């Protein structure tokens, strides 16, 4: 087993492949104690989150091998409590939950604590809320045992919605007793989310800082980036810019640029235009020569943020100039939505042509009222809005019969051009909503 660990330390695909061969031939499965196999699994998992992604194949191999070993083990092997703990750790480390069920059925010697196994079965079976009370009672007893860090993660996940403060205390304990491991990585990542959702911004940023220092090479670091971006966008007004920059300072230039692009995109969609412009500008500065795609994306998100500004015409020109072939399907939808919004902002209503038959009719007496002098088309239309309408005064007053004479329309004050403009605008905005459906998440 020591030779296996030295091979794994090489951190290469070749090393992992040799380790698999040695593991398979050095000893038969019947001679391998489950707790020794679990130690190897823990080592490989920790290696993965610290950056050696080539060890992921070894992790899958070990999970399969340990599963086979536990299923075929004689009941007497669990006289050693280390093997009992190994089976529980396996179940909480992504192992097959059916294997735990099998071991419990075969446990005629009472090696497994039924309180703990019942709680784990509920949790692994998707009934975590049913195991909350049991886990809360059991955890103090097991917190300093070999299964303590894993049980802390399980306990936290079971109460994460009902009691965020308690869940955070479980995550903190898991980090404390298992530093530098996959347990700490998972606890930190989930703590960022939990603290952010609960509104504990300082705590969430502190967890993000710790994660950036320790686990940026983890295969799950992309999830961290999404969590950090959401935290920054949702709470930008409450955060200090230097705190954001400190977390990003642990990243290399490509990672920083990627985070800024994600931030600019989510901020633009969320209407945080100041942050979108700032993040897009930073991404542009971090784009080197010949790296066209990052710059194109930064230009797009900067343009999205500029649409609500006074210089919407320039923003529309910039957005239109962005090549579609360098955008993903979602970003093409964003571009189309931004152009549609800009076009609606810039479009001027066209005056409706008055029918000849109406022009020949006598002018209504109301038009001779001096108070009507100087009313433009928009003001005439505004007089027809129902101030009590549920949509804030944007619903025209009912015009009575379906067929009206020109005189009746004039008395009602309905401007056909303005009415057409409003209807067209609403239709276009409905299309935009459809394009952006799901983009805010």
C-alpha positions in Angstrom: 0.0 0.0 0.0 2.9 2.4 0.7 4.2 1.7 -2.9 0.7 2.6 -4.2 0.8 5.9 -2.4 4.2 6.8 -3.8 3.0 6.0 -7.3 0.0 8.3 -6.7 2.2 11.1 -5.6 3.8 11.2 -9.1 0.6 13.1 -10.0 0.5 11.8 -13.6 -1.8 9.6 -15.7 1.0 7.0 -15.9 1.4 7.0 -12.2 -2.3 6.4 -11.7 -2.3 3.6 -14.2 0.6 1.9 -12.6 -1.1 2.3 -9.2 -4.2 0.5 -10.5 -2.0 -2.4 -11.7 -0.2 -2.7 -8.4 -3.4 -2.4 -6.5 -4.9 -5.2 -8.5 -1.9 -7.6 -8.3 -0.2 -6.9 -5.0 -2.9 -8.5 -2.9 -6.1 -10.4 -3.6 -9.3 -8.6 -2.6 -9.9 -11.1 0.2 -6.6 -10.1 1.8 -7.3 -6.3 1.7 -8.9 -4.8 4.8 -11.7 -2.4 3.8 -10.2 0.4 6.0 -6.9 0.2 4.1 -8.8 0.6 0.8 -10.7 3.5 2.2 -7.4 5.2 3.1 -6.3 4.9 -0.5 -9.6 6.3 -1.7 -9.3 9.3 0.7 -5.8 10.0 -0.6 -6.9 9.9 -4.2 -9.9 12.1 -3.6 -7.8 14.7 -1.8 -5.3 14.5 -4.6 -8.1 15.3 -7.1 -9.4 18.4 -5.3 -5.8 19.7 -4.9 -5.4 19.7 -8.7 -4.4 16.3 -10.0 -7.3 15.6 -12.3 -5.6 12.5 -13.7 -6.4 10.7 -10.4 -10.1 10.9 -11.2 -10.0 7.6 -13.0 -8.3 6.0 -10.1 -11.0 7.3 -7.8 -13.7 5.6 -9.9 -11.6 2.4 -9.9 -11.3 2.4 -6.2 -15.0 3.1 -5.6 -15.8 0.1 -7.7 -13.2 -2.1 -6.1 -14.2 -1.2 -2.5 -17.8 -1.9 -3.4 -17.0 -5.4 -4.5 -14.8 -6.0 -1.4 -17.6 -4.9 1.0 -20.2 -6.9 -0.7 -18.2 -10.1 -0.6 -16.7 -9.6 2.9 -17.3 -12.1 5.6 -19.3 -10.7 8.6 -16.4 -11.4 10.9 -14.3 -8.8 9.2 -16.4 -6.1 10.8 -15.3 -7.2 14.3 -12.6 -4.6 13.6 -14.4 -1.3 14.1 -12.1 0.3 11.6 -13.8 -1.7 8.9 -17.2 -0.6 10.1 -16.1 3.0 9.9 -14.7 2.3 6.4 -18.1 1.0 5.2 -19.8 4.2 6.6 -17.2 6.5 5.0 -17.6 4.7 1.7 -21.4 5.3 1.8 -20.9 9.0 2.5 -18.1 9.4 -0.1 -20.2 8.7 -3.2 -20.4 4.9 -2.8 -23.3 2.7 -3.7 -26.1 3.1 -1.1 -27.4 -0.4 -1.8 -24.2 -1.8 -0.5 -24.9 -0.2 2.9 -28.3 -1.8 2.8 -26.7 -5.2 2.2 -24.3 -4.8 5.0 -27.0 -3.9 7.4 -29.1 -6.9 6.5 -26.0 -9.2 7.0 -25.1 -7.6 10.3 -26.1 -10.4 12.7 -23.3 -9.4 15.1 -24.6 -5.9 15.7 -21.5 -4.2 14.5 -23.3 -1.3 12.9 -25.1 1.4 15.1 -28.7 1.2 13.9 -29.3 4.8 14.9 -26.6 5.9 12.6 -27.4 3.6 9.7 -31.1 4.4 9.8 -30.3 8.1 9.6 -27.8 7.6 6.7 -30.3 5.4 4.9 -32.9 8.2 5.1 -30.4 10.7 3.9 -29.0 8.7 1.1 -32.5 7.7 0.0 -33.4 11.4 -0.5 -35.3 11.7 2.8 -32.8 13.9 4.6 -35.5 15.9 6.5 -36.5 12.7 8.2 -33.0 12.1 9.6 -32.5 15.6 11.0 -33.4 14.8 14.6 -31.5 11.5 14.6 -28.3 13.1 13.2 -28.5 16.0 15.7 -28.6 13.5 18.5 -25.9 11.2 17.1 -23.4 13.8 15.8 -22.0 14.9 19.2 -21.2 11.2 19.9 -19.4 10.7 16.6 -17.9 14.1 15.9 -14.4 13.1 17.0 -14.5 9.7 15.4 -13.1 8.6 12.0 -16.5 9.2 10.4 -16.9 12.6 12.1 -16.0 14.9 9.2 -18.2 13.0 6.8 -21.1 12.9 9.2 -20.7 16.7 9.7 -21.3 17.2 5.9 -24.3 14.9 6.0 -25.8 16.6 9.0 -25.3 20.1 7.5 -26.9 19.1 4.2 -29.9 17.7 6.1 -30.6 21.0 7.9 -29.4 23.5 5.3 -32.9 24.8 4.6 -34.5 24.7 8.0 -31.6 25.9 10.1 -28.8 27.6 8.1 -26.9 28.7 11.2 -26.7 25.1 12.5 -25.7 23.8 9.0 -22.9 26.4 8.9 -21.6 25.1 12.3 -21.5 21.6 10.9 -19.6 22.8 7.9 -17.1 24.7 10.1 -16.5 21.6 12.1 -15.9 19.5 9.0 -13.3 22.0 7.8 -11.6 22.1 11.2 -11.1 18.4 11.6 -10.3 17.6 7.9 -8.1 20.5 6.5 -6.7 20.1 3.0 -9.1 17.3 2.1 -12.1 16.8 -0.2 -14.2 17.3 3.0 -12.9 20.8 3.5 -13.3 21.6 -0.2 -17.0 20.5 -0.2 -17.7 22.3 3.1 -16.2 25.6 1.9 -18.1 25.5 -1.4 -21.4 24.9 0.3 -20.7 27.4 3.1 -20.2 30.2 0.4 -23.7 29.4 -1.0 -25.4 29.0 2.4 -24.0 32.2 3.9 -24.7 34.2 0.8 -28.3 33.0 0.7 -28.8 33.8 4.4 -27.5 37.3 3.8 -24.3 36.8 5.9 -22.1 38.5 3.3 -19.0 39.0 5.3 -19.0 35.3 6.2 -19.6 34.3 2.6 -16.7 36.4 1.4 -14.4 35.0 4.0 -15.3 31.4 2.8 -14.7 32.5 -0.8 -11.3 33.9 0.2 -10.3 30.6 1.9 -11.5 28.6 -1.1 -9.5 30.7 -3.6 -6.4 30.2 -1.4 -6.7 26.4 -1.3 -8.8 24.8 -4.0 -8.7 26.8 -7.2 -7.3 23.7 -9.0 -10.2 21.5 -7.9 -12.4 20.1 -10.7 -15.3 21.7 -8.8 -13.7 25.2 -8.9 -16.1 26.2 -11.7 -19.0 25.8 -9.2 -17.1 28.1 -6.9 -16.7 30.6 -9.6 -20.4 30.6 -10.3 -21.1 31.0 -6.5 -18.7 33.9 -6.2 -20.1 35.7 -9.3 -23.6 35.4 -7.9 -22.5 36.6 -4.5 -20.7 39.7 -6.1 -23.7 40.5 -8.4 -26.4 40.0 -5.8 -24.6 42.0 -3.1 -22.5 44.4 -5.1 -23.7 47.5 -3.2 -22.8 45.9 0.2 -19.3 44.7 -0.9 -16.1 46.5 -1.0 -14.3 46.4 -4.4 -11.0 45.5 -2.7 -12.6 42.4 -1.2 -13.6 41.2 -4.6 -10.2 42.0 -6.0 -8.5 40.1 -3.1 -10.3 36.9 -4.0 -9.5 37.3 -7.7 -5.8 38.0 -6.8 -5.3 34.3 -6.2 -6.3 33.4 -9.8 -4.1 33.5 -12.9 -5.1 35.9 -15.7 -7.3 33.5 -17.7 -9.3 32.6 -14.6 -9.7 36.2 -13.6 -10.9 37.1 -17.1 -13.4 34.2 -17.0 -14.8 35.4 -13.7 -15.1 39.0 -14.9 -16.9 37.8 -18.0 -19.4 35.7 -16.0 -19.9 38.6 -13.6 -20.5 41.1 -16.5 -23.0 38.7 -18.1 -25.0 38.1 -14.9 -24.9 41.8 -14.0 -26.1 42.8 -17.4 -29.0 40.4 -17.2 -29.8 41.4 -13.6 -29.9 45.1 -14.5 -26.7 45.9 -12.5 -25.4 48.1 -15.2 -22.6 49.8 -13.3 -21.1 46.4 -12.3 -21.6 45.0 -15.8 -19.7 47.9 -17.3 -16.9 47.6 -14.7 -16.5 43.8 -15.0 -16.6 44.0 -18.8 -13.9 46.7 -18.8 -11.7 44.5 -16.5 -12.2 41.5 -18.8 -11.2 43.6 -21.8 -8.0 44.7 -20.1 -7.1 41.1 -19.3 -7.7 40.0 -22.9 -4.4 39.6 -24.7 -3.6 40.1 -28.4 -5.1 37.3 -30.6 -7.7 36.4 -27.9 -10.7 37.5 -29.9 -13.5 35.6 -28.1 -13.0 37.1 -24.6 -12.9 40.6 -26.1 -16.0 40.0 -28.1 -17.9 38.8 -25.0 -16.7 41.7 -23.0 -17.9 44.1 -25.8 -21.3 42.3 -25.8 -21.8 42.6 -22.1 -20.6 46.2 -22.0 -23.1 47.0 -24.8 -25.9 45.3 -22.8 -25.1 47.6 -19.9 -25.1 50.7 -22.1 -28.6 50.1 -23.7 -30.4 51.9 -20.8 -28.0 54.9 -21.0 -28.5 58.1 -22.9 -26.2 56.9 -25.7 -28.4 54.0 -26.7 -27.7 54.6 -30.4 -24.0 54.1 -30.0 -24.7 51.0 -27.9 -26.9 49.6 -30.5 -24.2 50.1 -33.2 -21.6 48.4 -31.0 -23.9 45.4 -30.4 -24.8 45.1 -34.0 -21.1 44.9 -35.0 -20.4 41.9 -32.8 -20.1 38.7 -35.0 -22.6 36.0 -34.2 -20.2 33.2 -35.1 -18.1 34.0 -32.0 -21.1 33.8 -29.6 -22.8 30.9 -27.9 -26.5 30.3 -28.5 -27.4 31.9 -25.2 -25.2 35.0 -26.0 -26.7 35.3 -29.4 -30.1 35.4 -27.7 -28.8 38.1 -25.4 -27.6 40.1 -28.4 -30.9 39.7 -30.2 -32.8 40.9 -27.1 -30.5 43.9 -26.6 -31.0 44.9 -30.2 -34.7 44.6 -29.9 -34.8 46.7 -26.8 -32.6 49.4 -28.4 -34.7 49.4 -31.5 -37.9 49.9 -29.5 -36.3 52.8 -27.5 -35.2 54.5 -30.7 -38.3 53.9 -32.8 -40.6 56.9 -33.3 -44.4 56.4 -33.6 -45.7 57.2 -37.1 -48.6 59.6 -37.5 -51.7 57.9 -38.8 -53.2 59.1 -42.1 -56.7 60.6 -41.5 -59.3 59.0 -43.9 -60.8 61.4 -46.4 -64.3 60.6 -45.2 -63.4 61.7 -41.7 -61.7 64.9 -42.9 -64.9 66.0 -44.7 -67.0 65.6 -41.5 -67.7 68.7 -39.3 -65.2 69.4 -36.6 -66.7 68.4 -33.2 -67.6 71.3 -31.0 -65.1 70.2 -28.3 -62.2 71.0 -30.7 -63.2 74.7 -30.5 -62.5 74.7 -26.8 -59.3 76.9 -26.4 -58.0 74.5 -23.8 -57.4 72.0 -26.6 -54.9 74.3 -28.4 -51.3 73.1 -28.5 -52.0 69.5 -27.6 -49.6 67.2 -29.4 -50.3 63.6 -30.3 -48.7 62.2 -27.2 -50.7 64.5 -24.9 -53.9 63.6 -26.7 -53.2 60.0 -26.2 -52.4 60.5 -22.5 -55.9 62.0 -21.9 -57.4 58.6 -22.9 -55.5 56.6 -20.3 -57.5 55.2 -17.5 -55.8 56.3 -14.2 -57.5 53.4 -12.4 -56.2 50.7 -14.7 -54.5 47.8 -12.9 -51.4 48.0 -15.0 -50.5 51.5 -13.9 -52.5 53.6 -16.3 -51.3 52.0 -19.5 -54.7 50.4 -20.6 -56.7 52.6 -23.0 -60.3 53.3 -22.0 -62.9 51.0 -23.6 -64.1 52.6 -26.8 -67.7 51.4 -26.7 -69.2 49.7 -29.8 -66.9 47.7 -32.1 -67.5 50.0 -35.0 -67.1 53.7 -34.5 -67.3 56.8 -36.7 -64.3 59.0 -37.0 -66.1 61.6 -34.8 -66.6 59.0 -32.1 -62.9 58.0 -32.2 -61.9 61.6 -32.0 -64.1 62.2 -29.0 -62.7 59.1 -27.3 -59.3 60.5 -28.0 -57.7 57.3 -29.3 -54.6 58.0 -31.4 -54.3 55.0 -33.7 -50.5 55.6 -34.2 -49.8 55.6 -30.5 -52.0 52.6 -29.9 -50.3 50.7 -32.6 -46.9 51.7 -31.1 -47.8 50.5 -27.6 -49.2 47.2 -28.9 -46.1 46.6 -31.1 -43.8 47.4 -28.2 -45.6 45.0 -25.9 -45.4 42.3 -28.5 -41.6 42.9 -28.9 -41.0 42.9 -25.2 -42.9 39.6 -24.9 -40.4 38.2 -27.5 -37.5 39.5 -25.5 -38.9 37.9 -22.3 -39.0 34.6 -24.2 -35.4 35.0 -25.3 -34.2 35.7 -21.8 -36.3 33.0 -20.1 -34.0 31.2 -17.7 -31.1 33.6 -18.3 -31.4 35.2 -14.9 -30.5 32.0 -13.0 
